[in-house]
Each structure stands twice: as C-alpha cells, then as structure tokens.
Amino acid sequence: MPELVTPTPDVRASFLLAMAEFRAEGRGGSTDNSMIGREHREYAATWDTPEGFAAYVADLRAAAWEETPRPEGFVPSTTLWYVESAEYLGRLAIRHRLTRFLLDIGGHIGYDVRPSARRRGYATAMLRAALPVVRDLGIDRALVTCDTDNVGSRKVIEANGGTFEDERNGKLRYWVAT
C-alpha cells in the first residue's frame, strides 16, 4: 500500500526513473519554475551518486526548519514522498505559511505524480494523507491551487473537500479544511 514518507535515499533508483519521465514530458527545463524544475536545475548533476542523492534528501528535510537559509520569498516547506516499497510514485510539498505569491498562485500544498503512475488515484490519496500533517503545522484551512486547464488536479482538490474561491493569474484557488 503506498504511503507518504519523509524523503529517503532508499528510493533513489526509482526516483531517478521518475525524474527521467518528468524530463521526457518537458519538465525540469530553464523555464520550469515548479518544484521539479528548480530541484532538477540545482541537484540533478549530483543525483547519480549515493552521496549526492543523500545530500539532496538532507536538504529537502532541512527545508522544513525555520532556521534553514532559503532564497528570498521562500518559506519553510515540508516535502513528503509517496512511495510503495522502494517505488517512488510522487511528491507533495507543504508550505508552512503563505506569502503574497503563494496566496495568489502557489498555495500551501503542491504535488506531482510521476507520469507512469498517473490516473490511479494517487494524487487524491496523497492530498488526503497530507491533510493531518498540514493540520499539525497549525494550518486549519489549506490553500490548494491548480492551472485552469488541469481538470485532473481540480478533481483531486474537489475530492478532498476543496471549496472553490476564485481564479487568479490562470490558477483556480481552493480552500481545503484540514
């Protein structure tokens, strides 16, 4: 049964295959400002070695701590991976608070499911499993956004009780009780 876990070096081989799938669909390039895009540009050169991948995992874990240095405009963020045994299926990031940008576009929670694992209900299950973690961070209502044309993500949010608020900058904005 898949579960949300703290990032771990144990799924490196499967993670690398998933990142190759994302790259094949055009993710990770210089204009990709998603989590996958940023992390690919910063870490992909070192993912192939166990030591480099372990350092990446350590950085993801440290991003949740308030005292960790981060780029301007970034907030503490808890990353969780959705795995089954040693198979990496997807990722979810919980931003601990909202900046103006996150309020308008990014939201509290962002998620990705690797292309070969899509359309199996994993995104819905990931978001559902993350809501207690979000609540434990002191967030009673989480903002979750998606592109206006992303019907699958809209259905994931609505299946988790998302209440539509509005559309801003090409994003649909939903509030989900935690």
C-alpha positions as CSV (number, residue, x, y, z in Angstrom):
1,M,0.0,0.0,0.0
2,P,1.5,3.4,-0.9
3,E,2.3,5.9,1.8
4,L,3.6,9.4,2.4
5,V,7.1,9.3,3.8
6,T,9.9,11.7,4.6
7,P,12.3,11.8,1.7
8,T,14.7,8.9,1.9
9,P,17.8,7.7,-0.1
10,D,16.2,4.2,-0.2
11,V,14.1,5.1,-3.3
12,R,17.0,6.7,-5.3
13,A,16.8,4.3,-8.3
14,S,13.0,4.7,-8.7
15,F,13.3,8.5,-8.1
16,L,15.8,8.8,-10.9
17,L,13.5,6.9,-13.3
18,A,10.6,9.2,-12.3
19,M,12.7,12.3,-13.0
20,A,13.6,10.9,-16.4
21,E,9.8,10.6,-17.0
22,F,9.2,14.2,-16.0
23,R,12.0,15.3,-18.3
24,A,10.5,13.4,-21.1
25,E,7.3,15.4,-20.8
26,G,9.3,18.6,-20.8
27,R,9.7,19.3,-17.1
28,G,12.9,20.5,-15.5
29,G,14.0,23.0,-18.1
30,S,15.1,26.5,-17.5
31,T,11.6,27.9,-17.6
32,D,10.1,25.3,-15.3
33,N,9.6,27.1,-12.0
34,S,7.9,24.1,-10.4
35,M,9.5,22.2,-7.5
36,I,10.7,19.6,-10.0
37,G,12.1,22.3,-12.3
38,R,14.0,24.1,-9.5
39,E,15.3,20.9,-7.9
40,H,16.4,19.4,-11.2
41,R,18.4,22.5,-12.0
42,E,20.0,22.6,-8.6
43,Y,20.6,18.9,-7.8
44,A,20.3,16.7,-10.9
45,A,24.1,16.8,-11.5
46,T,24.6,15.0,-8.2
47,W,21.6,12.7,-8.0
48,D,23.5,9.9,-9.7
49,T,25.8,9.3,-6.8
50,P,24.6,7.9,-3.5
51,E,26.4,10.7,-1.7
52,G,24.9,13.4,-3.9
53,F,21.4,12.0,-3.6
54,A,21.8,11.7,0.2
55,A,22.8,15.4,0.3
56,Y,19.7,16.3,-1.7
57,V,17.5,14.3,0.7
58,A,19.1,16.1,3.6
59,D,18.4,19.5,2.0
60,L,14.7,18.6,1.5
61,R,14.4,17.5,5.1
62,A,16.1,20.7,6.3
63,A,13.8,22.9,4.3
64,A,11.1,22.3,6.9
65,W,13.1,24.0,9.6
66,E,12.5,27.7,10.2
67,E,16.2,28.4,10.7
68,T,17.3,26.9,7.4
69,P,18.6,29.5,4.9
70,R,16.4,29.8,1.8
71,P,16.0,32.1,-1.2
72,E,14.1,35.4,-0.8
73,G,10.4,34.8,-0.8
74,F,10.6,31.1,0.1
75,V,9.0,29.8,3.3
76,P,9.7,26.6,5.4
77,S,8.3,23.6,3.4
78,T,7.8,20.0,4.4
79,T,8.3,17.6,1.5
80,L,6.8,14.2,1.6
81,W,7.2,11.4,-1.0
82,Y,4.6,8.9,-2.0
83,V,6.2,5.5,-2.2
84,E,5.3,1.9,-2.3
85,S,8.1,-0.3,-1.1
86,A,11.1,1.2,-3.0
87,E,9.0,2.7,-5.8
88,Y,8.8,6.5,-5.9
89,L,5.3,7.5,-7.1
90,G,5.1,11.2,-6.4
91,R,5.8,14.1,-4.1
92,L,3.9,16.6,-2.1
93,A,5.2,19.9,-0.6
94,I,3.5,21.7,2.3
95,R,4.4,25.3,2.6
96,H,4.1,26.4,6.3
97,R,2.8,29.8,5.5
98,L,1.6,31.9,2.6
99,T,3.5,34.8,1.0
100,R,1.6,37.2,-1.3
101,F,2.8,35.0,-4.3
102,L,1.7,31.8,-2.6
103,L,-1.7,33.3,-1.7
104,D,-2.3,34.3,-5.3
105,I,-0.7,31.4,-7.2
106,G,1.1,28.6,-5.3
107,G,-1.0,27.8,-2.2
108,H,0.0,25.8,0.9
109,I,0.3,22.4,-1.0
110,G,1.8,21.4,-4.3
111,Y,2.0,17.9,-5.6
112,D,3.2,15.8,-8.6
113,V,2.7,12.2,-9.6
114,R,5.2,10.6,-11.9
115,P,3.8,10.2,-15.4
116,S,3.7,6.4,-15.3
117,A,1.7,6.3,-12.1
118,R,-1.0,8.8,-13.1
119,R,-4.7,8.1,-13.3
120,R,-4.6,5.6,-10.4
121,G,-6.0,7.9,-7.6
122,Y,-2.5,8.5,-6.1
123,A,-2.8,12.3,-6.1
124,T,-6.2,12.2,-4.4
125,A,-4.7,9.7,-1.8
126,M,-1.6,11.8,-1.3
127,L,-3.5,15.0,-0.6
128,R,-5.9,13.2,1.7
129,A,-3.0,11.7,3.7
130,A,-1.2,15.0,3.9
131,L,-4.1,16.9,5.5
132,P,-3.4,15.7,9.1
133,V,0.2,16.8,8.6
134,V,-0.9,20.2,7.5
135,R,-3.2,20.4,10.5
136,D,-0.3,19.5,12.8
137,L,1.5,22.5,11.3
138,G,-1.3,24.7,12.6
139,I,-3.0,25.3,9.3
140,D,-6.8,24.9,9.6
141,R,-7.6,25.6,6.0
142,A,-5.1,24.9,3.3
143,L,-5.0,26.8,0.0
144,V,-4.5,24.4,-2.9
145,T,-4.3,25.8,-6.5
146,C,-4.2,24.3,-10.0
147,D,-3.9,25.6,-13.5
148,T,-7.3,26.4,-15.0
149,D,-6.9,23.7,-17.7
150,N,-5.8,21.0,-15.2
151,V,-9.0,19.0,-14.9
152,G,-7.3,16.1,-13.1
153,S,-5.9,18.3,-10.4
154,R,-9.2,20.1,-10.0
155,K,-10.9,16.8,-9.4
156,V,-8.2,15.8,-6.8
157,I,-8.8,19.0,-4.9
158,E,-12.6,18.7,-5.0
159,A,-12.5,15.1,-4.0
160,N,-10.7,16.2,-0.8
161,G,-13.4,18.8,0.0
162,G,-11.8,21.8,-1.7
163,T,-14.1,24.8,-1.8
164,F,-13.6,27.0,-4.9
165,E,-12.8,30.6,-4.1
166,D,-11.8,32.2,-7.3
167,E,-9.4,32.3,-10.3
168,R,-6.3,34.4,-10.3
169,N,-3.5,34.6,-12.8
170,G,-4.5,31.4,-14.6
171,K,-4.9,29.4,-11.3
172,L,-8.0,28.1,-9.7
173,R,-7.9,28.6,-5.9
174,Y,-9.5,26.2,-3.5
175,W,-9.6,26.0,0.3
176,V,-9.4,22.6,1.9
177,A,-10.3,22.0,5.6
178,T,-7.5,20.1,7.3
